[in-house]
Every structure is written in C-alpha cells, then in structure tokens.
C-alpha cells in the first residue's frame, strides 16, 4: 500500500511539473532579461551643449556637430513672463500691491506729517480701478491698496522720493475735487451780497443788504409768499440764528419745486450772502444747519406699488 501511495505521489508531481513547463516555456523567462548589445566601454560621453545662434550658418554648423540648432529648439522654448505673478488669478492687482508694499518697506523710516495734515487726494474709485486693471478685483482687495496709498501719502513732501510720487500719481483721479475753490463772494457798489441755494428741485438767489429787516420773496412779502409759519422761519433762519434779523434786508427769487423746497433753498442762499458780509459767522451758521446742502428728494411712486415702496396686499400673500 505504501509503495502504491508513493508511486501515485511521484506521478502527480511529474504531471504537475509537465503542466508548468507547457504553460511557461523556457524561452519566456529570457524575454525580461536585459542583455548588452554592445561591448562595454570605459569612455563616457556627455551630450553637446545647446547653442542658441541667430544666424542660419551657425545653426547648420551646430546641427552638423550634433546640436539641434535654434530652428528646432524654437518651438520648444517657453517665453518667461515679465511679471512674477503672471500665472495668478489677478496678476495686475498682485503686481500693484507688491509694488506699493515694497515702496512702503523701503521708505518706512522717512519723516511723516502729523496726523490729519496729509494732503487730501481723491483716489480712483473701485470701478475705475477695475477698468484700469482689466480684472474683476473685489472691493476688499482694493481697500488694501488704498490703505498703503494713505500711508505713503503721509511721507513729508520735502523728502518724498520721485518713485513714490509716480506711484501715487497712478492712482489719483483725473479731476481732484479737493482742488476746486469756490468763487469768492464780494459786496457790490450798492452794498449787496449775492448767494445761491438749492433744495430738491428748487433754485433760489438771495441778495442781502444792510437795512431794517425787510424781506421780499418773488416780489411779495414774507407772509404773502409763504402761508406756513415753518416756511417763513426757514427763509430767515440764518438771520435769526445769528441775531441779524433787524440788521439786513433780504430780496430773493425762488423757482421750481414746492413751498418747502423754496423756503429751504432761500435759507442756504441767505446764509451764503451773510457769510460774504461777515465771514466770521460761518461756524455759527454751520452749527445752525444753514450752510450744509441737503440733496435729499422725495422718492417717487413706482408702477405696480401703492406708494414708493409699499406693495399691494395681494402680493404679500
């Protein structure tokens, strides 16, 4: 029994060996072996250096020596951008902020002006900067540029470098509203001072002359021109706030709008005319609210709404 078992075991082993030799022939293993095709040599040669030649003759010589030449390398060359942030999402903004920050680090030790004494400059708005850079820059990012510009603007003008001045000029508006100066008022040969005021859709011109406190509006007395007491007080509020009611005569012309708008327009016109006579009264007039221009207007009713903003009841449902 033992001899039979041994014989069957030998037979199974021989059959398994024969099946393996059929599936994996002997020459299959040699396919994955690397065999040298040339005899080994001790000399090691490096590739010839690339030479970028403009002339065709030199390129042909290089090609003969083994180089590809400028003509073949030209399609493979990559142009290096001048801006280091070219591959960012907003290269223009990044270059601008890096340039300003570099100037700030370079001239951080220069003397600066006292707080609040820097020259007032109207910088470009967010919309104007987006048009200039051609990129969709967010308002928060542009605020960072404005902060650096404000710090550079505090450098003392006597020691401000030229490159800082050029950088600031890039972000200034074409028209500076802070440089606009109002026309100086004057008193004519008849002792009259002229003032102009506006409110809503109304326009008023007032002439102020020393007198006994008489007021004429559009050729009418104050009580005839305005029926409401509030409008009458508004016309002469500048004189009442400075205790000058019985020292000046007022002659005014008002056009457009309603009675309230005309009365408040006359208030501003009388205030400007009064400051021509007595410039020292400007702080008192400003505290009384007579000098400030009020541009507010009544919001008009819109189609489909009950009032300016009120929606109908069926829409709310």
Secondary structure, 3 states (H helix, E strand, C coil): CHHHHHHHHHHHHHHHHHHHHHHCCHHHHHHHCCCCCCCCCCCCCCCCCCCCCCCHHHHHHHHHHCCCHHHHHHHHCCCCCCCCCCCCCCHHHHHHHHHHHHHHHHCCCCCECCCCCCCCCCECCHHHHHHHHCCCCCHHHHHHHHHHHHHHHCECCCCCCHHHHHHHHHCECCCCHHHCCCCCCCECCCCCEEEEEEECCEEEEEEEEECCCCEEECCEEHHHHCCCHHHHHHHCHHHHHCCCCCCEEEEEEEECCCHHHHHHHHHHHHHHHHHHHCHHHHHHHHHCCCCCCCCCCCCCCCCCECCCCCECHHHHC
